[in-house]
Amino acid sequence: MSEAKPDYMHAGWPEVQVTNRLAVVTGGARGIGRAIVEAMIRERYRVVALDYSIGDDALAFAREVNEKAAIFKATALSFDKLDVTDSSAVQASIDKLVAEHGRLDVLVNNAGITRDGLLLRMSEADWDAVLTTNLKGVFNMTKAAIKPMMSQKHGKIINIASVVGITGNAGQANYSASKAGVIGFTKSIAKEIASRGITVNAVAPGFIETDMTAKLNEAQRAAMLAQVPMKRVGTPTDVARAVGFLASEAADYITGQVIVVDGGMTM
């Protein structure tokens, strides 16, 4: 099964009506990140998508969105290259964006990698790479983002975790640990900055059709689906809708929560 395509590729984009609110999405060039970018635009945010690698399809997507943007000829979507593990580069990127836009309303920490393997065969390098990208990357981005959010007394931080951060998964000790860390980090930071008008929540996807799950063989896919009461694989759009809700005014009084998007897999 190929990766589910974002809505814009199915139905086409209507005229894009964005406001001056800014959302930053890491890992926004493909998969779940791309769907989240789309959800933010539908919530009328201007979006800057940050990614370690940006392909031609992502740039074509941005051109399509911007051609239909209808507010002061403003750019609704742009892509910038960033390594979230580089704290100095992260700080410089956030400083630049705030200087350009005058604000930062939403941060979605989506960037992540996998280096799967049983613990006995897992290298220290694979452990470090996953923890550094998936957990330290969230730390770097959040630390940089909360400064302007605290100044404006408003902001939303949404971290993409995973159900394996709740249940664990054989062969994914590094990935599970990183996502469990993201959940603990989310709850801790939510308590630290709630009084400043900033909400911090997490979304934990289950079995979602992405480049990562596309690598599974048929037996692995069948075993995964057997655990899902809804008997279907989730799509990036399923995850993005939950993120869009948390970024909307409807979620202004929700913080420190983990929304599980898994078709009932963990219930």
LUMVO-705828 format. One record per residue (C-alpha): residue in one letter; y, z, x. Coordinates in Angstrom, 1 decimal, decimal comma. Example, Ala and Ser with C-alpha at 12.3 -4.5 7.8 and 13.67 -1.06 7.14 Angstrom:
<atom><residu>a</residu><yy>-4,5</yy><zz>7,8</zz><xx>12,3</xx></atom>
<atom><residu>s</residu><yy>-1,1</yy><zz>7,1</zz><xx>13,7</xx></atom>
END
This chain:
<atom><residu>m</residu><yy>0,0</yy><zz>0,0</zz><xx>0,0</xx></atom>
<atom><residu>s</residu><yy>3,4</yy><zz>-1,0</zz><xx>1,4</xx></atom>
<atom><residu>e</residu><yy>6,3</yy><zz>1,4</zz><xx>1,6</xx></atom>
<atom><residu>a</residu><yy>8,1</yy><zz>1,7</zz><xx>-1,8</xx></atom>
<atom><residu>k</residu><yy>11,4</yy><zz>-0,2</zz><xx>-1,7</xx></atom>
<atom><residu>p</residu><yy>14,7</yy><zz>1,6</zz><xx>-2,6</xx></atom>
<atom><residu>d</residu><yy>16,1</yy><zz>0,9</zz><xx>-6,1</xx></atom>
<atom><residu>y</residu><yy>18,8</yy><zz>-1,4</zz><xx>-4,8</xx></atom>
<atom><residu>m</residu><yy>16,2</yy><zz>-3,9</zz><xx>-3,6</xx></atom>
<atom><residu>h</residu><yy>14,7</yy><zz>-4,0</zz><xx>-7,1</xx></atom>
<atom><residu>a</residu><yy>17,6</yy><zz>-4,1</zz><xx>-9,5</xx></atom>
<atom><residu>g</residu><yy>20,5</yy><zz>-5,0</zz><xx>-7,3</xx></atom>
<atom><residu>w</residu><yy>23,6</yy><zz>-2,8</zz><xx>-6,9</xx></atom>
<atom><residu>p</residu><yy>26,3</yy><zz>-2,5</zz><xx>-9,6</xx></atom>
<atom><residu>e</residu><yy>29,9</yy><zz>-2,2</zz><xx>-8,4</xx></atom>
<atom><residu>v</residu><yy>29,9</yy><zz>0,8</zz><xx>-6,1</xx></atom>
<atom><residu>q</residu><yy>32,5</yy><zz>3,4</zz><xx>-7,1</xx></atom>
<atom><residu>v</residu><yy>32,7</yy><zz>6,0</zz><xx>-4,4</xx></atom>
<atom><residu>t</residu><yy>35,2</yy><zz>8,9</zz><xx>-4,0</xx></atom>
<atom><residu>n</residu><yy>36,6</yy><zz>10,3</zz><xx>-0,8</xx></atom>
<atom><residu>r</residu><yy>33,8</yy><zz>12,9</zz><xx>-0,5</xx></atom>
<atom><residu>l</residu><yy>31,7</yy><zz>12,5</zz><xx>2,6</xx></atom>
<atom><residu>a</residu><yy>28,0</yy><zz>12,9</zz><xx>3,0</xx></atom>
<atom><residu>v</residu><yy>26,2</yy><zz>12,7</zz><xx>6,3</xx></atom>
<atom><residu>v</residu><yy>22,5</yy><zz>11,8</zz><xx>6,4</xx></atom>
<atom><residu>t</residu><yy>20,4</yy><zz>12,1</zz><xx>9,5</xx></atom>
<atom><residu>g</residu><yy>17,4</yy><zz>9,7</zz><xx>9,9</xx></atom>
<atom><residu>g</residu><yy>19,0</yy><zz>7,6</zz><xx>7,3</xx></atom>
<atom><residu>a</residu><yy>18,0</yy><zz>4,1</zz><xx>8,5</xx></atom>
<atom><residu>r</residu><yy>14,6</yy><zz>3,9</zz><xx>6,9</xx></atom>
<atom><residu>g</residu><yy>12,0</yy><zz>5,5</zz><xx>4,5</xx></atom>
<atom><residu>i</residu><yy>13,0</yy><zz>8,7</zz><xx>2,7</xx></atom>
<atom><residu>g</residu><yy>16,3</yy><zz>8,7</zz><xx>4,6</xx></atom>
<atom><residu>r</residu><yy>17,3</yy><zz>5,3</zz><xx>3,3</xx></atom>
<atom><residu>a</residu><yy>16,5</yy><zz>6,4</zz><xx>-0,2</xx></atom>
<atom><residu>i</residu><yy>18,6</yy><zz>9,5</zz><xx>0,3</xx></atom>
<atom><residu>v</residu><yy>21,5</yy><zz>7,4</zz><xx>1,4</xx></atom>
<atom><residu>e</residu><yy>21,2</yy><zz>5,4</zz><xx>-1,8</xx></atom>
<atom><residu>a</residu><yy>21,1</yy><zz>8,6</zz><xx>-3,9</xx></atom>
<atom><residu>m</residu><yy>24,3</yy><zz>9,9</zz><xx>-2,2</xx></atom>
<atom><residu>i</residu><yy>26,1</yy><zz>6,6</zz><xx>-3,0</xx></atom>
<atom><residu>r</residu><yy>25,0</yy><zz>6,9</zz><xx>-6,6</xx></atom>
<atom><residu>e</residu><yy>26,5</yy><zz>10,4</zz><xx>-6,6</xx></atom>
<atom><residu>r</residu><yy>29,7</yy><zz>8,7</zz><xx>-5,5</xx></atom>
<atom><residu>y</residu><yy>29,8</yy><zz>10,0</zz><xx>-1,9</xx></atom>
<atom><residu>r</residu><yy>30,9</yy><zz>7,9</zz><xx>1,0</xx></atom>
<atom><residu>v</residu><yy>28,0</yy><zz>8,0</zz><xx>3,4</xx></atom>
<atom><residu>v</residu><yy>27,6</yy><zz>8,0</zz><xx>7,1</xx></atom>
<atom><residu>a</residu><yy>23,9</yy><zz>7,6</zz><xx>8,1</xx></atom>
<atom><residu>l</residu><yy>23,0</yy><zz>8,8</zz><xx>11,5</xx></atom>
<atom><residu>d</residu><yy>19,8</yy><zz>7,7</zz><xx>13,2</xx></atom>
<atom><residu>y</residu><yy>18,2</yy><zz>7,4</zz><xx>16,7</xx></atom>
<atom><residu>s</residu><yy>17,4</yy><zz>3,7</zz><xx>16,0</xx></atom>
<atom><residu>i</residu><yy>19,2</yy><zz>1,4</zz><xx>13,6</xx></atom>
<atom><residu>g</residu><yy>17,5</yy><zz>-1,9</zz><xx>12,6</xx></atom>
<atom><residu>d</residu><yy>19,0</yy><zz>-5,1</zz><xx>11,3</xx></atom>
<atom><residu>d</residu><yy>17,7</yy><zz>-4,3</zz><xx>7,7</xx></atom>
<atom><residu>a</residu><yy>19,8</yy><zz>-1,1</zz><xx>7,7</xx></atom>
<atom><residu>l</residu><yy>22,9</yy><zz>-3,0</zz><xx>8,7</xx></atom>
<atom><residu>a</residu><yy>22,2</yy><zz>-5,6</zz><xx>6,1</xx></atom>
<atom><residu>f</residu><yy>21,9</yy><zz>-2,8</zz><xx>3,5</xx></atom>
<atom><residu>a</residu><yy>25,3</yy><zz>-1,4</zz><xx>4,5</xx></atom>
<atom><residu>r</residu><yy>26,9</yy><zz>-4,8</zz><xx>4,2</xx></atom>
<atom><residu>e</residu><yy>25,5</yy><zz>-5,3</zz><xx>0,7</xx></atom>
<atom><residu>v</residu><yy>26,8</yy><zz>-1,8</zz><xx>-0,4</xx></atom>
<atom><residu>n</residu><yy>30,2</yy><zz>-2,3</zz><xx>1,2</xx></atom>
<atom><residu>e</residu><yy>30,7</yy><zz>-5,7</zz><xx>-0,4</xx></atom>
<atom><residu>k</residu><yy>30,4</yy><zz>-4,0</zz><xx>-3,7</xx></atom>
<atom><residu>a</residu><yy>32,4</yy><zz>-0,9</zz><xx>-2,9</xx></atom>
<atom><residu>a</residu><yy>35,5</yy><zz>-0,8</zz><xx>-5,2</xx></atom>
<atom><residu>i</residu><yy>37,8</yy><zz>1,9</zz><xx>-4,0</xx></atom>
<atom><residu>f</residu><yy>40,8</yy><zz>0,9</zz><xx>-1,9</xx></atom>
<atom><residu>k</residu><yy>38,6</yy><zz>-1,5</zz><xx>0,0</xx></atom>
<atom><residu>a</residu><yy>37,0</yy><zz>1,5</zz><xx>1,6</xx></atom>
<atom><residu>t</residu><yy>33,7</yy><zz>1,6</zz><xx>3,5</xx></atom>
<atom><residu>a</residu><yy>31,1</yy><zz>3,2</zz><xx>1,3</xx></atom>
<atom><residu>l</residu><yy>28,4</yy><zz>3,2</zz><xx>3,9</xx></atom>
<atom><residu>s</residu><yy>28,2</yy><zz>3,1</zz><xx>7,7</xx></atom>
<atom><residu>f</residu><yy>25,4</yy><zz>3,7</zz><xx>10,3</xx></atom>
<atom><residu>d</residu><yy>26,0</yy><zz>5,4</zz><xx>13,6</xx></atom>
<atom><residu>k</residu><yy>23,4</yy><zz>6,0</zz><xx>16,3</xx></atom>
<atom><residu>l</residu><yy>22,8</yy><zz>9,7</zz><xx>17,2</xx></atom>
<atom><residu>d</residu><yy>20,1</yy><zz>11,8</zz><xx>18,9</xx></atom>
<atom><residu>v</residu><yy>20,0</yy><zz>15,0</zz><xx>16,9</xx></atom>
<atom><residu>t</residu><yy>18,4</yy><zz>16,9</zz><xx>19,8</xx></atom>
<atom><residu>d</residu><yy>21,6</yy><zz>16,4</zz><xx>21,9</xx></atom>
<atom><residu>s</residu><yy>23,9</yy><zz>19,2</zz><xx>20,9</xx></atom>
<atom><residu>s</residu><yy>26,9</yy><zz>17,8</zz><xx>22,6</xx></atom>
<atom><residu>a</residu><yy>26,5</yy><zz>14,4</zz><xx>21,0</xx></atom>
<atom><residu>v</residu><yy>26,0</yy><zz>16,1</zz><xx>17,6</xx></atom>
<atom><residu>q</residu><yy>29,2</yy><zz>18,1</zz><xx>17,9</xx></atom>
<atom><residu>a</residu><yy>31,2</yy><zz>15,1</zz><xx>19,1</xx></atom>
<atom><residu>s</residu><yy>29,8</yy><zz>13,0</zz><xx>16,1</xx></atom>
<atom><residu>i</residu><yy>30,7</yy><zz>15,6</zz><xx>13,5</xx></atom>
<atom><residu>d</residu><yy>34,2</yy><zz>16,2</zz><xx>15,1</xx></atom>
<atom><residu>k</residu><yy>34,8</yy><zz>12,4</zz><xx>15,0</xx></atom>
<atom><residu>l</residu><yy>33,7</yy><zz>12,1</zz><xx>11,4</xx></atom>
<atom><residu>v</residu><yy>35,8</yy><zz>15,0</zz><xx>10,2</xx></atom>
<atom><residu>a</residu><yy>38,8</yy><zz>13,6</zz><xx>12,1</xx></atom>
<atom><residu>e</residu><yy>38,3</yy><zz>10,2</zz><xx>10,4</xx></atom>
<atom><residu>h</residu><yy>37,6</yy><zz>11,4</zz><xx>6,9</xx></atom>
<atom><residu>g</residu><yy>39,4</yy><zz>14,7</zz><xx>6,8</xx></atom>
<atom><residu>r</residu><yy>36,4</yy><zz>16,5</zz><xx>5,3</xx></atom>
<atom><residu>l</residu><yy>32,6</yy><zz>16,9</zz><xx>5,2</xx></atom>
<atom><residu>d</residu><yy>31,0</yy><zz>17,7</zz><xx>1,9</xx></atom>
<atom><residu>v</residu><yy>27,3</yy><zz>17,2</zz><xx>2,3</xx></atom>
<atom><residu>l</residu><yy>24,9</yy><zz>17,3</zz><xx>5,2</xx></atom>
<atom><residu>v</residu><yy>21,3</yy><zz>16,1</zz><xx>4,7</xx></atom>
<atom><residu>n</residu><yy>19,1</yy><zz>17,0</zz><xx>7,6</xx></atom>
<atom><residu>n</residu><yy>16,3</yy><zz>14,4</zz><xx>7,3</xx></atom>
<atom><residu>a</residu><yy>15,6</yy><zz>13,2</zz><xx>10,9</xx></atom>
<atom><residu>g</residu><yy>12,0</yy><zz>14,0</zz><xx>11,9</xx></atom>
<atom><residu>i</residu><yy>9,0</yy><zz>12,9</zz><xx>13,9</xx></atom>
<atom><residu>t</residu><yy>5,3</yy><zz>13,5</zz><xx>14,0</xx></atom>
<atom><residu>r</residu><yy>2,9</yy><zz>13,8</zz><xx>17,0</xx></atom>
<atom><residu>d</residu><yy>-0,3</yy><zz>14,7</zz><xx>15,2</xx></atom>
<atom><residu>g</residu><yy>-3,4</yy><zz>16,1</zz><xx>16,9</xx></atom>
<atom><residu>l</residu><yy>-5,8</yy><zz>19,0</zz><xx>16,9</xx></atom>
<atom><residu>l</residu><yy>-4,4</yy><zz>22,0</zz><xx>18,8</xx></atom>
<atom><residu>l</residu><yy>-7,0</yy><zz>21,9</zz><xx>21,5</xx></atom>
<atom><residu>r</residu><yy>-6,0</yy><zz>18,3</zz><xx>22,3</xx></atom>
<atom><residu>m</residu><yy>-2,2</yy><zz>18,7</zz><xx>21,7</xx></atom>
<atom><residu>s</residu><yy>0,0</yy><zz>18,3</zz><xx>24,7</xx></atom>
<atom><residu>e</residu><yy>2,9</yy><zz>20,6</zz><xx>25,4</xx></atom>
<atom><residu>a</residu><yy>5,1</yy><zz>17,5</zz><xx>25,4</xx></atom>
<atom><residu>d</residu><yy>4,0</yy><zz>16,6</zz><xx>21,8</xx></atom>
<atom><residu>w</residu><yy>4,6</yy><zz>20,2</zz><xx>20,7</xx></atom>
<atom><residu>d</residu><yy>8,0</yy><zz>20,3</zz><xx>22,2</xx></atom>
<atom><residu>a</residu><yy>9,1</yy><zz>16,8</zz><xx>20,9</xx></atom>
<atom><residu>v</residu><yy>8,3</yy><zz>17,7</zz><xx>17,3</xx></atom>
<atom><residu>l</residu><yy>9,9</yy><zz>21,2</zz><xx>17,4</xx></atom>
<atom><residu>t</residu><yy>12,9</yy><zz>19,9</zz><xx>19,2</xx></atom>
<atom><residu>t</residu><yy>13,6</yy><zz>17,0</zz><xx>16,8</xx></atom>
<atom><residu>n</residu><yy>12,5</yy><zz>18,6</zz><xx>13,5</xx></atom>
<atom><residu>l</residu><yy>13,8</yy><zz>22,1</zz><xx>14,0</xx></atom>
<atom><residu>k</residu><yy>16,4</yy><zz>22,2</zz><xx>16,8</xx></atom>
<atom><residu>g</residu><yy>17,9</yy><zz>19,0</zz><xx>15,4</xx></atom>
<atom><residu>v</residu><yy>18,5</yy><zz>20,9</zz><xx>12,1</xx></atom>
<atom><residu>f</residu><yy>20,0</yy><zz>23,7</zz><xx>14,0</xx></atom>
<atom><residu>n</residu><yy>22,4</yy><zz>21,4</zz><xx>16,0</xx></atom>
<atom><residu>m</residu><yy>23,6</yy><zz>19,5</zz><xx>12,9</xx></atom>
<atom><residu>t</residu><yy>24,0</yy><zz>22,6</zz><xx>10,7</xx></atom>
<atom><residu>k</residu><yy>25,9</yy><zz>24,6</zz><xx>13,4</xx></atom>
<atom><residu>a</residu><yy>28,3</yy><zz>21,7</zz><xx>13,9</xx></atom>
<atom><residu>a</residu><yy>28,7</yy><zz>21,0</zz><xx>10,1</xx></atom>
<atom><residu>i</residu><yy>29,4</yy><zz>24,5</zz><xx>8,9</xx></atom>
<atom><residu>k</residu><yy>32,6</yy><zz>24,8</zz><xx>10,8</xx></atom>
<atom><residu>p</residu><yy>34,6</yy><zz>22,2</zz><xx>8,8</xx></atom>
<atom><residu>m</residu><yy>32,7</yy><zz>23,3</zz><xx>5,6</xx></atom>
<atom><residu>m</residu><yy>33,8</yy><zz>26,9</zz><xx>6,1</xx></atom>
<atom><residu>s</residu><yy>37,4</yy><zz>25,8</zz><xx>6,6</xx></atom>
<atom><residu>q</residu><yy>37,4</yy><zz>23,9</zz><xx>3,3</xx></atom>
<atom><residu>k</residu><yy>35,4</yy><zz>26,7</zz><xx>1,6</xx></atom>
<atom><residu>h</residu><yy>33,0</yy><zz>24,2</zz><xx>0,2</xx></atom>
<atom><residu>g</residu><yy>29,9</yy><zz>22,3</zz><xx>1,3</xx></atom>
<atom><residu>k</residu><yy>26,3</yy><zz>21,5</zz><xx>0,7</xx></atom>
<atom><residu>i</residu><yy>23,5</yy><zz>21,4</zz><xx>3,3</xx></atom>
<atom><residu>i</residu><yy>20,1</yy><zz>20,0</zz><xx>2,3</xx></atom>
<atom><residu>n</residu><yy>17,2</yy><zz>20,2</zz><xx>4,7</xx></atom>
<atom><residu>i</residu><yy>14,1</yy><zz>18,0</zz><xx>4,3</xx></atom>
<atom><residu>a</residu><yy>11,1</yy><zz>20,2</zz><xx>4,9</xx></atom>
<atom><residu>s</residu><yy>7,5</yy><zz>19,4</zz><xx>3,9</xx></atom>
<atom><residu>v</residu><yy>4,7</yy><zz>20,9</zz><xx>1,8</xx></atom>
<atom><residu>v</residu><yy>2,8</yy><zz>21,4</zz><xx>5,1</xx></atom>
<atom><residu>g</residu><yy>5,5</yy><zz>23,9</zz><xx>6,1</xx></atom>
<atom><residu>i</residu><yy>4,2</yy><zz>25,9</zz><xx>3,1</xx></atom>
<atom><residu>t</residu><yy>0,4</yy><zz>25,2</zz><xx>3,2</xx></atom>
<atom><residu>g</residu><yy>-0,2</yy><zz>24,2</zz><xx>6,8</xx></atom>
<atom><residu>n</residu><yy>-2,4</yy><zz>21,1</zz><xx>7,6</xx></atom>
<atom><residu>a</residu><yy>-5,1</yy><zz>20,6</zz><xx>10,1</xx></atom>
<atom><residu>g</residu><yy>-4,0</yy><zz>18,3</zz><xx>12,9</xx></atom>
<atom><residu>q</residu><yy>-0,4</yy><zz>19,0</zz><xx>12,3</xx></atom>
<atom><residu>a</residu><yy>0,3</yy><zz>22,4</zz><xx>13,9</xx></atom>
<atom><residu>n</residu><yy>3,5</yy><zz>21,3</zz><xx>15,5</xx></atom>
<atom><residu>y</residu><yy>4,8</yy><zz>19,4</zz><xx>12,4</xx></atom>
<atom><residu>s</residu><yy>3,8</yy><zz>22,3</zz><xx>10,1</xx></atom>
<atom><residu>a</residu><yy>5,4</yy><zz>24,9</zz><xx>12,3</xx></atom>
<atom><residu>s</residu><yy>8,6</yy><zz>22,8</zz><xx>12,5</xx></atom>
<atom><residu>k</residu><yy>8,9</yy><zz>22,5</zz><xx>8,7</xx></atom>
<atom><residu>a</residu><yy>8,0</yy><zz>26,1</zz><xx>8,1</xx></atom>
<atom><residu>g</residu><yy>10,9</yy><zz>26,9</zz><xx>10,5</xx></atom>
<atom><residu>v</residu><yy>13,2</yy><zz>24,6</zz><xx>8,5</xx></atom>
<atom><residu>i</residu><yy>12,4</yy><zz>26,6</zz><xx>5,4</xx></atom>
<atom><residu>g</residu><yy>13,0</yy><zz>29,9</zz><xx>7,1</xx></atom>
<atom><residu>f</residu><yy>16,2</yy><zz>28,6</zz><xx>8,6</xx></atom>
<atom><residu>t</residu><yy>17,4</yy><zz>27,3</zz><xx>5,2</xx></atom>
<atom><residu>k</residu><yy>17,0</yy><zz>30,7</zz><xx>3,6</xx></atom>
<atom><residu>s</residu><yy>18,6</yy><zz>32,5</zz><xx>6,4</xx></atom>
<atom><residu>i</residu><yy>21,7</yy><zz>30,3</zz><xx>6,7</xx></atom>
<atom><residu>a</residu><yy>22,0</yy><zz>30,3</zz><xx>2,9</xx></atom>
<atom><residu>k</residu><yy>22,5</yy><zz>34,1</zz><xx>3,1</xx></atom>
<atom><residu>e</residu><yy>24,9</yy><zz>33,8</zz><xx>5,9</xx></atom>
<atom><residu>i</residu><yy>27,4</yy><zz>31,4</zz><xx>4,4</xx></atom>
<atom><residu>a</residu><yy>27,0</yy><zz>31,7</zz><xx>0,6</xx></atom>
<atom><residu>s</residu><yy>30,3</yy><zz>33,7</zz><xx>0,4</xx></atom>
<atom><residu>r</residu><yy>32,1</yy><zz>30,7</zz><xx>1,9</xx></atom>
<atom><residu>g</residu><yy>31,2</yy><zz>28,4</zz><xx>-1,0</xx></atom>
<atom><residu>i</residu><yy>28,5</yy><zz>26,6</zz><xx>1,0</xx></atom>
<atom><residu>t</residu><yy>25,0</yy><zz>26,1</zz><xx>-0,5</xx></atom>
<atom><residu>v</residu><yy>21,9</yy><zz>25,6</zz><xx>1,7</xx></atom>
<atom><residu>n</residu><yy>18,7</yy><zz>24,3</zz><xx>0,1</xx></atom>
<atom><residu>a</residu><yy>15,5</yy><zz>22,5</zz><xx>1,2</xx></atom>
<atom><residu>v</residu><yy>13,4</yy><zz>19,7</zz><xx>-0,4</xx></atom>
<atom><residu>a</residu><yy>9,7</yy><zz>19,8</zz><xx>0,5</xx></atom>
<atom><residu>p</residu><yy>8,0</yy><zz>16,4</zz><xx>-0,1</xx></atom>
<atom><residu>g</residu><yy>4,3</yy><zz>16,1</zz><xx>-0,5</xx></atom>
<atom><residu>f</residu><yy>2,2</yy><zz>12,9</zz><xx>-0,1</xx></atom>
<atom><residu>i</residu><yy>5,0</yy><zz>10,3</zz><xx>0,0</xx></atom>
<atom><residu>e</residu><yy>4,7</yy><zz>6,5</zz><xx>0,7</xx></atom>
<atom><residu>t</residu><yy>6,4</yy><zz>6,1</zz><xx>4,0</xx></atom>
<atom><residu>d</residu><yy>5,8</yy><zz>4,6</zz><xx>7,4</xx></atom>
<atom><residu>m</residu><yy>4,0</yy><zz>7,8</zz><xx>8,4</xx></atom>
<atom><residu>t</residu><yy>1,5</yy><zz>7,8</zz><xx>5,5</xx></atom>
<atom><residu>a</residu><yy>1,0</yy><zz>4,1</zz><xx>5,8</xx></atom>
<atom><residu>k</residu><yy>-1,0</yy><zz>4,8</zz><xx>8,9</xx></atom>
<atom><residu>l</residu><yy>-3,7</yy><zz>6,7</zz><xx>7,0</xx></atom>
<atom><residu>n</residu><yy>-7,0</yy><zz>4,9</zz><xx>6,4</xx></atom>
<atom><residu>e</residu><yy>-8,5</yy><zz>4,5</zz><xx>2,9</xx></atom>
<atom><residu>a</residu><yy>-10,7</yy><zz>7,6</zz><xx>3,3</xx></atom>
<atom><residu>q</residu><yy>-7,7</yy><zz>9,7</zz><xx>4,3</xx></atom>
<atom><residu>r</residu><yy>-5,6</yy><zz>8,4</zz><xx>1,4</xx></atom>
<atom><residu>a</residu><yy>-8,3</yy><zz>9,1</zz><xx>-1,1</xx></atom>
<atom><residu>a</residu><yy>-8,7</yy><zz>12,6</zz><xx>0,2</xx></atom>
<atom><residu>m</residu><yy>-4,9</yy><zz>13,2</zz><xx>-0,1</xx></atom>
<atom><residu>l</residu><yy>-4,7</yy><zz>11,7</zz><xx>-3,6</xx></atom>
<atom><residu>a</residu><yy>-7,6</yy><zz>14,0</zz><xx>-4,7</xx></atom>
<atom><residu>q</residu><yy>-5,3</yy><zz>16,9</zz><xx>-4,1</xx></atom>
<atom><residu>v</residu><yy>-2,4</yy><zz>15,5</zz><xx>-6,3</xx></atom>
<atom><residu>p</residu><yy>-2,7</yy><zz>16,3</zz><xx>-10,0</xx></atom>
<atom><residu>m</residu><yy>-0,4</yy><zz>13,4</zz><xx>-11,0</xx></atom>
<atom><residu>k</residu><yy>-2,9</yy><zz>11,0</zz><xx>-9,2</xx></atom>
<atom><residu>r</residu><yy>-0,3</yy><zz>8,9</zz><xx>-7,5</xx></atom>
<atom><residu>v</residu><yy>1,6</yy><zz>8,8</zz><xx>-4,2</xx></atom>
<atom><residu>g</residu><yy>5,2</yy><zz>9,8</zz><xx>-4,4</xx></atom>
<atom><residu>t</residu><yy>8,0</yy><zz>7,4</zz><xx>-3,4</xx></atom>
<atom><residu>p</residu><yy>11,0</yy><zz>8,0</zz><xx>-1,2</xx></atom>
<atom><residu>t</residu><yy>13,1</yy><zz>7,7</zz><xx>-4,4</xx></atom>
<atom><residu>d</residu><yy>11,3</yy><zz>10,7</zz><xx>-5,9</xx></atom>
<atom><residu>v</residu><yy>12,4</yy><zz>12,8</zz><xx>-3,0</xx></atom>
<atom><residu>a</residu><yy>15,9</yy><zz>11,3</zz><xx>-3,0</xx></atom>
<atom><residu>r</residu><yy>16,5</yy><zz>12,2</zz><xx>-6,6</xx></atom>
<atom><residu>a</residu><yy>15,9</yy><zz>15,8</zz><xx>-5,8</xx></atom>
<atom><residu>v</residu><yy>18,4</yy><zz>15,6</zz><xx>-2,9</xx></atom>
<atom><residu>g</residu><yy>20,9</yy><zz>13,8</zz><xx>-5,2</xx></atom>
<atom><residu>f</residu><yy>20,6</yy><zz>16,7</zz><xx>-7,7</xx></atom>
<atom><residu>l</residu><yy>21,2</yy><zz>19,3</zz><xx>-5,0</xx></atom>
<atom><residu>a</residu><yy>24,2</yy><zz>17,3</zz><xx>-3,8</xx></atom>
<atom><residu>s</residu><yy>25,7</yy><zz>17,1</zz><xx>-7,4</xx></atom>
<atom><residu>e</residu><yy>27,9</yy><zz>19,6</zz><xx>-9,2</xx></atom>
<atom><residu>a</residu><yy>24,9</yy><zz>20,5</zz><xx>-11,4</xx></atom>
<atom><residu>a</residu><yy>23,5</yy><zz>22,4</zz><xx>-8,4</xx></atom>
<atom><residu>d</residu><yy>26,7</yy><zz>24,3</zz><xx>-7,4</xx></atom>
<atom><residu>y</residu><yy>25,1</yy><zz>27,7</zz><xx>-8,2</xx></atom>
<atom><residu>i</residu><yy>21,8</yy><zz>27,0</zz><xx>-6,4</xx></atom>
<atom><residu>t</residu><yy>21,2</yy><zz>28,2</zz><xx>-2,9</xx></atom>
<atom><residu>g</residu><yy>18,4</yy><zz>29,3</zz><xx>-0,6</xx></atom>
<atom><residu>q</residu><yy>15,8</yy><zz>27,4</zz><xx>-2,6</xx></atom>
<atom><residu>v</residu><yy>13,0</yy><zz>25,0</zz><xx>-1,8</xx></atom>
<atom><residu>i</residu><yy>12,4</yy><zz>22,2</zz><xx>-4,3</xx></atom>
<atom><residu>v</residu><yy>8,8</yy><zz>20,9</zz><xx>-3,9</xx></atom>
<atom><residu>v</residu><yy>8,4</yy><zz>17,2</zz><xx>-4,7</xx></atom>
<atom><residu>d</residu><yy>4,6</yy><zz>16,7</zz><xx>-4,6</xx></atom>
<atom><residu>g</residu><yy>3,2</yy><zz>15,7</zz><xx>-7,9</xx></atom>
<atom><residu>g</residu><yy>1,7</yy><zz>19,2</zz><xx>-8,3</xx></atom>
<atom><residu>m</residu><yy>-0,1</yy><zz>19,2</zz><xx>-5,0</xx></atom>
<atom><residu>t</residu><yy>0,7</yy><zz>22,8</zz><xx>-4,0</xx></atom>
<atom><residu>m</residu><yy>0,7</yy><zz>24,5</zz><xx>-7,4</xx></atom>
END
